[in-house]
Each structure stands twice: as structure tokens, then as C-alpha cells.
Amino acid sequence: MDIIRYGDVLPVLEIAFIMGRVQKERPSSQSKTKLGAKPSNPQRTVAEAVERLIKELSLKDKTTIANMAETDLSTLYLNLGEYIRNEFGLWSGNQDLITSCSLIVKRHNVHEDEASSIIIRELWEQLRETHKLRVIK
């Protein structure tokens, strides 16, 4: 029988909590986009999508994501990925953003789910530059 340690489970629980807050703490001026409905002002590039996410996330959320291991990014794909697909119009045909994602991975035919994971990875990489905790001596 494998023993599950608190330290192994804690990061996953923190991420689930944070991503739940992202959806609840969006500015009230942004209405939740229904599946299939086009957002009124969708982000057209990965850079624009990352910029918007950085504006919407709290400092704690940004720091938590920045300090995640690359292997833990998959825990963000369900909640944050769904938020990106809905709010940025990936499921409703935001071809400009899908094309921008395709350019990053240098491949055609990027699926909406993969596009959201590309945006999450770009968010993580940018936050690692600006919000990663460092030991200061």
C-alpha cells in the first residue's frame, strides 16, 4: 500500500483552490461566456491572453503558478483551461488565438484544448520571470 504524504497532496489542493478563485474573482464587468457564445472582445494572440490572465490573477495566485514544477502544470488544465477556452472564445471559433498558439508550437491544426494548455504554459513561463520566489542571501 502506498502512503500518501501531506506534502504530496498540498500543492494539488492549493492549485484547485486557486483556480476556483480565478473563476469567482473575475471583475464583475466580465460576464461568464456561455459555451459556443463569442466573447465581445476576445484576445487575438497568446501574448494578449497571458496579459489578461496576469491582470486577473491575484499576487498569491501568480506566485503559486510561478513556483509550480513544469510537471504540475497539468493540474491547471481542467479549471484554468476551461476558463480560457470559454472566456477567450476558443470553443466559439477564435481562429486568431488558435493561429497564435499554432505559431508557438510551429504546427497547424491545434485543438482548442491544446491551445489553452499552450496559453497556460506561456503564462507559467512569464510568471517564472517575474513572480518566482528566490532565496536572497
N, C-alpha and C positions, 0 to 999 in steps of 0.2 A: 504494500500500500504506500502510495506517495504521500508525503506530508506537504501540505500547502502552508507556506510561511506568510505571515502578515506582510513582510516586506515585498513579497512577490505579487500580492494582490492589491496592495495600496495604490500603486501607480495606475492600474486599470480603473479602480474605483474613482480616483481623482479625475481621470480623463472623462469618464462617463458623467460625473457631476459637472465638470466644466462645460462639456458640450451641451448638456441640458440647459445650463445657464445661458449659453450663447443664444439659443432659440428664445428664451424667456426675456432676455435683457436687450433685445433689439430696440432701437429707437421707435417710438410709437408712430412716427410718420411713415414707417415702412409696414405695409400690411402684408400678412402672410400670403404668398403667391400660391394659388391653387395649382395642383398638378395639371399640366397642359396649358395653363394660362401664361401669356407672355408678360414678363415684368415690364413696367413702364419705362425704365431707364436701365437696361441690362449692361453689365460690364462687357466690354468687347475684347479685352486682352487679359492674359493671365496677370500681368502687372497691375491692371485696374482691379481685378478680383482680389488679389493679395492686398492691395492698398485698402480696399473696403473692409476686408476682414480685420486688418490691423486696426482700423479705426473703431470697429465694433467690439473687438475683444478687450477685456479688462487687462490691466497690467499683470495681474496674477495669472490670468489665462495665457497671455503671451509668454510670460516667463516659464510657465509649466510646459508649454509646447516647445519652446526653445531648448529646454533641458531634457526633452524626451530622447531616447535612443531611436535611431532610424528604424529598428525592428519593431518599435512600439507605435509607429505611425498608423499601422493598420487598425488600431483601436479608434482612430478618429474617423475612419471611412464611413461608418454607419451613420452617426448623428451629424457630424460636421459635413460629411459628404452629401447627405440628403439635403441639408440646408443649402449647400452650394448648388446642387442640381435644381432645387426649387427656386431659390431666390435669384440665381444668375441666369435662369432660363435655359439650362442645358437640356431639360426634358421637353422644352417647348420650342426647340429649334434655334437656339442662339449659335448659329453657324460661325460667327466671327470668333467667339470664345473657343469653340471646338477647334477651329483652324489654328488659333493661337497655341492651344495645347498641343496640337499636331506638330507645329513648328518646333516646340521644345523637345519633343521626343523623336523628331525627324522621321515621322511616319504618318501615312494617311489613314483614314478610317478609324479615328479614335472614338471609342464608345463614350457615352455620357458618364458612366461610372468611372471609367479610366480618366476622363477629363477632370472630374472632381478630385481624384487622387493625385493628379499632376499638380493641381492648384494647391492642395494640402502640402505636398512636398515642397513646392516653391515657397509657400508661407513658412514652413518649418526652416528652410534654408535661410530665408531672410531674417527670421526671428533669431536664429542662431548667431547671426552677426550683431544683432542689436540688443538681445534680451537674455543671452546665456549667462548664467551665474558663473563668476570666476573667483578663484581664491586670490586675494590681494595680500601680499606679504609686506 
